[in-house]
Each structure stands twice: as structure tokens, then as C-alpha cells.
């Protein structure tokens, strides 16, 4: 795909196209645990360059702009969610669609290439609530599990701000796969995590850290107990050859229409909204 010309310095664009050194041990760790947190994936200069643009877009397109935190439901208190920023800003697209992250997704998944499913900003407001236990792929009409989300903090995320927590190996457990995010998913999955003795990984993120997790990996986030918003951009990748399956619930029907419009069940999810971001072909 092509991205419109911006004023971004050449050395920043070069970094975003340069491969990150991923060892076989790290790939094995990801596939066994269902997630991995990598250090120094993005330089401080890159983060600083894109943080303001993504933040401005997030608050501009906030679907609940003007609503007080106390007046929002559980989902709304968890985060401000704005999707497909890559279509709203050529500058934001440079980071969201970059080869560096897409190549990482490809190598972690072990696929031929990585296709965009969609991106979304997830900004947890100051005093924002916890994010309940859930699995992402409950929302996605994908025929296979070769999907991964990159969680890209645009600042340091100490425990007080609610970084992601993962259930180790939970992508293999088939827990909570029919539950949309909410009070029920929190209650049912929390109990299952305890019952199955699933180890919870919960660590702060330093600047430059980026984590990746499978679509079926159980995860959650604590509340933001600070007065500062937790600024995070995410990108959801799928196998370049991912097939769309017949949606199994209303969430999947809505996602199909929004993020892979016009694609029929049984066909590769190759709509104009799903460009290939990296390929070994």
C-alpha cells in the first residue's frame, strides 16, 4: 500500500521499515504462552513523533466525546476506543501500517504474510475502570486462529495505569470464547483462570515496549488510578491468507461489515480495508 507524503523525517521512516531482530527462542515463547512483550521495538523519537497525532485523532473521533466518565457503562469506562486511524491520517498510517511491526506479526504467527484487520486506539482515561477478562477473536469472523494484536503504548505504562495482563497458555484452553467483554466475561473467565491454575502475567511497560497476543489469548487490564490518560495504539493483524467464516454472532456480523466489507464467507479477507502490510512472497 502507499501512504501519502508527510513531513516525517527520513530516519524515522527508515526505522519503521527496518526489521526487529526476533530470535527463535522469542518466537517459541510467544507460541507457547500466547503472548510476548518485546523491548525497544520503537525508539523514543518514533513514539514522540506519532504520539500527539494519534492522541489528537483519538479525542477528535471519540464516539462518547463530552460524556462524563461516571455516566459511561463498564465498557466505556474501560477505554476510549477509536478504530481505523490509518484511514483518517497519513501520518498515523506510517506507524500503524509500518513493515517493522507487520514483519514481527508475520514471524510470530509463522505465516506467509500479515494483512491488516483493523487498528484501534485504546485510551484509558484518568480514573478509568478496569478492562474485563476477554478474548478478542470472539468478535472476529475468522476461520482460523492466525491473528495477533500489537499493543503499542505511546508512554510508559506503570501498574497504576492499567497495562495488559495475559493468561499464560490460555490461547490453547478454549475458555470464554463465546463471551463478549463485560461483567459476565470478567466473572466467568476470572473463575476459570483460578480453577485451571493459569498463571497471570502482569508487568509495567517501558517506553519502546510492544506486546503481541493471539486473538484467543485471555487478557485483561487493571484500572487507571492516575489522573493521566493511558495512551495506547493497537494493530490487529491476520494471516495474509485468512478466510472469512460465516459470522457466529452479532459482533462478528458487525465486524465483517465494518472491517472486511463485501467479503463472502469462504473467501480470503482481502477487502480494500485489509491491505497486506508485510509478505515474504
C-alpha positions in Angstrom: 0.0 0.0 0.0 1.1 3.6 -0.5 1.0 6.3 2.2 0.6 10.0 1.3 3.7 12.1 1.7 4.1 13.7 5.2 6.7 15.8 6.9 8.1 12.8 8.8 11.9 12.8 8.9 13.5 10.1 6.7 15.3 8.4 9.6 12.0 7.8 11.4 10.5 6.2 8.3 13.7 4.2 7.9 13.4 2.8 11.4 9.8 1.8 10.8 10.9 -0.2 7.8 13.9 -1.9 9.4 13.4 -5.4 10.8 13.4 -6.1 14.5 15.7 -8.9 15.5 13.5 -11.8 16.6 15.1 -14.9 17.9 13.7 -18.5 17.6 13.5 -18.5 21.4 11.2 -15.5 21.4 9.0 -17.0 18.7 8.8 -20.2 20.7 7.9 -18.3 23.8 5.1 -16.4 22.0 3.6 -19.6 20.6 3.7 -21.4 24.0 2.5 -18.6 26.1 0.1 -16.9 23.6 1.8 -13.5 24.1 5.1 -11.8 24.3 6.3 -8.4 25.4 9.3 -7.1 23.4 11.7 -4.4 24.5 13.0 -1.5 22.3 10.7 -2.2 19.4 10.2 1.5 18.8 12.7 4.3 19.7 11.7 7.2 22.0 11.9 9.5 19.0 9.4 7.5 17.0 7.0 7.3 19.9 7.3 11.1 20.5 6.8 11.8 16.8 3.4 9.9 16.5 2.0 10.3 20.0 0.4 13.7 19.5 -1.1 12.9 16.2 -2.7 9.7 17.5 -3.9 11.3 20.7 -5.5 14.2 18.8 -7.3 11.8 16.5 -8.5 9.7 19.4 -10.1 12.6 21.2 -11.4 14.1 18.0 -13.2 10.9 17.0 -14.1 9.7 20.5 -17.6 8.2 20.0 -18.6 9.3 23.5 -16.9 12.8 23.4 -18.4 15.0 26.0 -19.8 12.2 28.2 -18.6 12.2 31.8 -16.7 9.1 32.9 -19.2 8.4 35.6 -22.0 8.4 33.1 -20.4 5.7 30.9 -21.1 1.9 31.1 -18.5 -0.7 32.1 -17.1 -0.8 28.5 -17.0 3.0 28.1 -15.2 3.4 31.5 -12.6 0.8 30.4 -11.3 2.9 27.5 -11.9 5.4 24.7 -11.9 3.2 21.5 -11.4 4.7 18.1 -10.9 2.4 15.1 -9.1 2.6 11.8 -7.0 5.7 12.4 -4.9 4.6 9.5 -7.7 5.7 7.2 -8.0 9.1 9.0 -4.4 10.3 8.9 -1.5 9.6 6.6 0.9 10.4 9.5 -0.8 7.9 11.8 -0.8 5.3 9.0 3.0 5.5 8.8 3.2 3.9 12.3 0.1 1.7 12.1 1.0 0.2 8.7 4.7 0.0 9.1 6.7 -3.0 7.9 8.6 -3.3 11.2 5.6 -4.3 13.2 3.9 -6.2 10.4 7.0 -8.3 9.9 7.1 -9.1 13.6 3.4 -10.2 13.4 4.3 -12.4 10.4 7.3 -14.0 12.1 5.4 -14.7 15.3 2.5 -16.2 13.5 4.7 -18.2 11.1 2.6 -17.1 8.1 3.5 -16.1 4.6 2.5 -12.5 5.4 0.4 -10.2 7.6 -2.8 -8.5 6.5 -4.4 -5.6 8.3 -7.7 -6.5 10.0 -8.1 -3.1 11.7 -6.4 -0.8 14.2 -7.8 0.9 17.2 -6.7 3.4 19.8 -7.4 2.3 23.3 -7.0 5.3 25.7 -7.9 4.5 29.3 -8.9 7.8 30.9 -7.6 9.1 34.2 -9.5 7.2 36.9 -10.8 4.9 34.1 -12.1 1.5 35.1 -10.7 -2.0 34.6 -10.9 -3.9 31.3 -12.6 -7.2 32.0 -11.1 -10.6 31.1 -11.9 -11.5 27.5 -10.7 -12.9 24.2 -10.6 -10.7 21.1 -11.4 -13.2 18.4 -14.9 -13.6 19.8 -15.6 -10.5 17.8 -13.8 -11.6 14.6 -15.3 -13.7 11.8 -12.0 -15.5 11.0 -11.8 -19.2 10.0 -8.5 -19.8 11.8 -6.5 -18.6 14.8 -3.7 -17.0 12.9 -4.4 -13.5 14.3 -2.4 -11.3 16.6 -2.7 -7.9 18.2 0.2 -5.5 18.7 -0.3 -3.4 21.8 1.7 -0.2 21.4 2.0 2.1 24.4 2.7 5.7 23.5 4.1 6.4 27.0 5.3 4.4 30.0 2.5 2.3 31.5 3.1 1.5 35.2 0.8 -0.9 37.0 -1.2 2.1 38.3 -2.3 2.9 34.7 -3.6 -0.5 33.8 -1.2 -2.3 31.4 -2.4 -5.5 29.8 -2.4 -8.8 31.8 -2.3 -12.1 30.0 -3.2 -15.7 30.9 -0.2 -17.8 30.0 -1.1 -20.6 27.6 -4.7 -19.6 27.6 -4.9 -19.5 23.8 -5.0 -23.3 24.0 -7.7 -23.6 26.7 -10.9 -22.7 24.9 -12.1 -20.5 27.7 -14.6 -17.7 27.3 -14.7 -17.9 23.6 -18.4 -17.2 23.4 -18.4 -14.3 25.8 -18.3 -10.7 24.7 -16.4 -8.4 27.0 -18.3 -7.3 30.1 -19.3 -8.3 33.6 -20.1 -11.9 32.7 -16.7 -12.4 30.9 -14.9 -11.0 33.9 -16.7 -13.3 36.3 -16.6 -16.5 34.3 -13.0 -16.1 33.0 -11.6 -15.0 36.3 -13.1 -18.1 37.9 -11.7 -20.3 35.1 -8.3 -18.8 35.4 -8.2 -19.6 39.1 -9.7 -23.1 38.6 -7.3 -24.0 35.9 -4.3 -22.5 37.7 -3.5 -20.3 34.7 -0.6 -18.0 35.5 -1.3 -14.3 35.1 1.4 -12.2 33.5 1.1 -8.6 34.7 4.0 -6.2 34.2 4.5 -2.5 33.5 5.5 -1.3 30.1 8.6 0.8 29.5 8.8 3.3 26.6 9.5 1.3 23.4 7.9 -1.9 24.7 5.3 -3.5 22.4 3.4 -6.7 23.2 1.8 -9.2 20.8 -1.0 -11.6 21.7 -3.1 -14.2 19.8 -6.7 -13.5 19.2 -7.6 -16.3 21.5 -5.4 -15.3 24.4 -7.2 -14.4 27.6 -6.3 -10.9 28.7 -7.5 -8.0 30.9 -6.2 -4.7 32.3 -6.4 -3.0 35.6 -8.0 0.4 36.3 -6.1 3.6 35.7 -5.7 5.0 39.2 -3.8 8.1 38.0 -5.1 11.4 36.7 -3.3 10.9 33.3 -4.8 9.0 30.4 -3.1 5.7 29.4 -2.4 6.2 25.7 -2.2 3.0 23.6 -2.5 2.3 19.9 -3.2 -1.2 18.7 -3.0 -3.0 15.4 -4.7 -6.3 14.7 -3.0 -8.5 12.1 -4.2 -11.7 10.5 -2.7 -14.3 8.2 -2.4 -12.9 4.7 -4.5 -15.9 3.5 -7.1 -15.6 6.3 -10.5 -16.9 5.2 -13.7 -15.2 6.4 -16.2 -17.6 8.0 -19.9 -17.2 8.4 -20.3 -14.9 11.4 -21.5 -16.7 14.5 -22.8 -13.8 16.5 -23.9 -10.2 16.0 -20.4 -8.9 17.0 -18.9 -10.9 14.1 -21.5 -9.7 11.7 -20.8 -6.1 12.6 -17.1 -6.6 12.4 -17.4 -8.2 8.9 -19.4 -5.3 7.6 -17.1 -2.7 9.2 -13.7 -4.1 8.6 -14.0 -6.6 5.7 -16.9 -5.2 3.7 -18.0 -7.1 0.7 -16.1 -10.3 1.5 -18.2 -13.5 1.3 -17.8 -16.5 3.7 -15.2 -18.9 2.4 -13.1 -16.2 0.7 -9.8 -14.5 1.6 -10.4 -11.4 3.7 -8.9 -9.1 1.1 -11.1 -6.1 1.1 -9.7 -2.6 0.5 -9.7 -2.2 4.2 -7.4 -5.2 4.7 -4.2 -4.4 2.8 -1.2 -6.8 3.1 1.3 -4.9 5.3 4.2 -7.4 5.0 4.7 -10.5 2.9 7.5 -12.9 2.2 6.2 -13.6 -1.3 
